[in-house]
Amino acid sequence: MTIKIDKTITEFEVLGGAGKTAEPLSSASQTGTIAGAENSTSNVIQMHEKVERPEMLVGSTYKIKTPLSEHALYVTINDIVLNPETPYEKRRPFEIFINSKNMDHFQWIVALTRIISAVFRKGGDATFLVEELRSVFDPQGGYFKRGGKYTPSLVAEIGDAIEAHMKMIGMIKEDPLEEHQQKLVDEKRQAYEYNADTKAPAEDAGTGFPAEARLCAKCRTKAVVLLDGCMTCLNCGDSKCG
């Protein structure tokens, strides 16, 4: 039955399931609830632009040596430790510096490091920077790094260094081949190397893959060979024949 209340409610009580008045909460229960609120994730510090830089930051330096320059570049990424000594402790990149004896690219390198550092301090998901930098192509052409991976530009290699750092601190999760996939790749490589119809192919000392291998569109590694009438990547297992 619906009851219409025309007057102002001045007091009320909570009834139990059998029509009995429920017991009021004890002070201990109230204290426990407050304590639980204090330990909630709402008090966890997340990365944002108002987080002040501490006196000391931990970081790592990555060396980039390309055939485009006589001198190497050194990429240093410093991290801030949020919520130290708690279950929510984590490292997040705070700033980036790039140094080199080669001053040809000084202006754009300084601009790039300032922009990337600003994105780091802004907070949120900064992993998108990796793909953005990797999508930069040098109009004069890219080059192959040791291991046979194609790098379209120096900026793209800076993106690779940032990715390696983000993987190291846990921002980007490793995505290795599953056991059955790795087994398949090993079998394909073995089948190619010891095919009864061909001699064992010569390997490129820099890549570890056959010297005549082509570039894989999936993993960007020079490891695609013709195997059983099908172009197959000996690095990631990608095949035109499925």
C-alpha positions in Angstrom: 0.0 0.0 0.0 1.3 3.4 -0.9 1.4 6.1 1.8 1.7 9.7 1.0 3.7 11.8 3.4 2.6 15.4 3.6 4.6 16.4 6.7 8.3 17.0 7.1 10.2 13.9 8.4 11.8 14.8 11.7 13.0 11.3 12.9 13.2 7.7 11.7 14.5 4.3 12.8 15.7 1.2 10.9 13.7 -2.0 11.4 15.2 -5.5 11.2 13.9 -8.3 9.0 11.3 -9.4 11.6 10.0 -5.9 12.4 12.5 -5.4 15.2 14.5 -2.2 15.6 18.1 -2.8 14.3 20.9 -2.3 16.7 22.9 0.9 16.0 26.4 0.7 14.6 29.0 0.5 17.3 31.8 3.1 17.5 34.3 0.3 16.6 32.4 -0.5 13.4 32.2 3.1 12.5 36.0 3.4 13.1 36.6 0.4 11.0 34.7 1.8 8.1 36.7 5.1 8.2 39.9 3.2 8.5 38.9 1.2 5.4 38.2 4.4 3.5 41.7 5.7 4.4 43.3 2.6 2.9 41.2 2.7 -0.2 42.7 3.2 -3.7 41.3 6.7 -3.7 44.4 7.8 -1.8 46.8 6.2 -4.3 48.9 8.9 -6.1 48.7 8.7 -9.8 51.0 10.5 -12.2 49.9 14.0 -13.1 51.5 17.3 -14.1 51.3 18.7 -10.5 53.5 16.0 -9.1 56.7 17.7 -7.9 60.1 16.5 -9.1 62.1 15.0 -6.2 65.7 15.9 -5.6 66.8 12.5 -7.0 65.4 10.3 -9.8 66.3 6.8 -10.9 66.8 6.2 -14.5 68.5 4.3 -17.4 70.6 5.3 -20.4 70.4 3.7 -23.8 73.0 3.9 -26.5 71.9 4.4 -30.1 74.5 3.8 -32.8 73.3 4.3 -36.3 75.0 4.2 -39.7 73.7 7.7 -40.3 76.2 9.3 -37.9 79.7 8.8 -36.8 78.7 9.5 -33.1 76.3 7.6 -31.0 73.2 9.1 -29.2 72.6 8.5 -25.5 69.0 8.4 -24.4 68.5 8.9 -20.7 65.0 8.3 -19.2 64.5 9.2 -15.5 61.7 7.7 -13.5 59.7 8.9 -10.5 58.7 6.3 -7.9 55.0 6.7 -6.9 53.6 5.3 -3.6 56.9 4.0 -2.4 56.9 1.1 0.1 53.2 0.3 -0.5 51.4 -2.4 -2.5 50.8 0.4 -5.1 54.4 1.3 -5.7 55.3 1.8 -9.3 57.8 3.6 -11.5 56.7 6.0 -14.2 58.9 7.9 -16.7 59.3 11.6 -15.7 61.8 13.1 -18.1 64.0 12.3 -21.0 67.4 13.6 -22.2 69.3 12.9 -25.4 73.0 13.7 -25.7 75.5 13.3 -28.5 78.7 14.8 -29.9 76.9 15.3 -33.1 75.3 18.7 -33.0 73.6 18.5 -36.4 70.2 17.6 -34.9 70.5 19.7 -31.7 67.4 21.9 -32.1 64.9 19.2 -32.9 66.3 16.8 -30.3 65.9 19.4 -27.6 62.3 20.1 -28.8 61.5 16.4 -28.9 62.8 15.7 -25.4 60.8 18.6 -23.9 57.6 17.5 -25.6 58.1 13.8 -24.5 59.0 14.9 -21.0 55.8 17.0 -20.9 53.7 14.0 -22.0 55.4 11.8 -19.3 54.5 14.3 -16.6 50.9 14.8 -17.8 50.1 11.2 -16.7 47.8 8.7 -18.2 48.8 6.2 -20.8 52.0 7.4 -22.4 52.8 4.2 -24.3 51.3 5.7 -27.5 54.5 7.6 -27.9 56.3 4.5 -29.0 54.1 3.9 -32.1 54.0 7.6 -32.9 57.8 7.8 -33.0 58.1 4.6 -34.9 55.8 5.9 -37.7 58.3 8.6 -38.6 60.2 7.8 -41.8 63.4 9.3 -43.0 63.0 10.5 -46.7 66.5 9.4 -47.3 65.7 5.9 -46.2 66.1 3.8 -43.1 68.6 1.2 -42.1 68.8 -2.3 -40.5 69.8 -2.6 -36.9 71.8 -5.5 -35.5 69.5 -8.5 -35.5 68.0 -7.6 -38.9 65.2 -5.3 -37.7 64.4 -2.5 -40.1 64.4 1.0 -38.6 62.8 3.7 -40.8 64.5 6.7 -39.0 66.5 7.9 -36.1 63.3 9.1 -34.4 61.9 5.6 -34.7 65.0 4.2 -32.9 64.4 6.7 -30.1 60.9 5.2 -29.9 62.5 1.7 -29.6 64.6 2.9 -26.7 61.5 4.3 -25.0 59.7 1.0 -25.6 62.6 -1.0 -24.1 62.5 1.3 -21.0 58.7 1.0 -20.6 59.0 -2.8 -20.8 61.7 -2.7 -18.1 59.5 -0.7 -15.6 56.3 -2.7 -16.4 54.4 -0.1 -18.4 54.4 -2.3 -21.5 53.9 -6.0 -21.0 56.2 -8.4 -22.9 54.3 -10.3 -25.6 56.6 -13.2 -26.5 55.7 -16.1 -28.8 53.7 -18.8 -27.1 55.5 -22.2 -26.6 53.7 -23.8 -29.6 54.4 -20.8 -31.8 58.1 -20.7 -30.9 58.2 -24.5 -31.6 56.6 -23.9 -35.0 59.1 -21.2 -35.9 62.0 -23.4 -34.9 60.7 -26.2 -37.0 60.3 -24.0 -40.0 63.8 -22.6 -39.7 65.2 -26.1 -39.3 63.3 -27.3 -42.3 64.6 -24.5 -44.4 68.2 -24.9 -43.3 68.3 -28.7 -43.8 66.0 -29.0 -46.8 67.1 -32.0 -48.8 66.7 -30.1 -52.0 69.0 -27.3 -51.0 72.3 -26.8 -49.3 72.4 -25.1 -45.9 72.2 -21.3 -46.7 74.8 -18.8 -45.7 73.7 -16.7 -42.7 74.1 -12.9 -42.4 76.5 -12.4 -39.6 74.6 -9.3 -38.4 71.2 -10.9 -38.3 71.6 -14.6 -37.8 69.1 -15.2 -40.7 69.8 -16.3 -44.3 71.6 -13.6 -46.3 68.9 -13.6 -49.0 66.1 -13.2 -46.5 63.5 -10.5 -47.2 61.9 -8.0 -44.8 58.9 -9.2 -42.8 55.9 -6.9 -42.9 54.7 -8.0 -39.5 57.8 -8.0 -37.3 60.0 -5.7 -39.5 62.9 -8.2 -39.4 64.8 -9.4 -42.5 63.9 -13.0 -42.0 61.4 -14.0 -44.8 62.4 -16.9 -47.0 60.7 -19.2 -49.5 59.8 -22.4 -47.7 57.8 -25.2 -49.4 56.6 -22.7 -52.0 55.4 -20.2 -49.4 57.1 -17.0 -48.1 57.6 -17.6 -44.4 59.2 -15.5 -41.6 61.8 -17.4 -39.6 61.6 -14.8 -36.8 57.9 -14.5 -36.0 56.5 -17.4 -38.1 54.2 -15.2 -40.2 53.4 -17.0 -43.5 51.4 -16.0 -46.6 49.9 -19.5 -46.6 48.7 -19.3 -43.0 
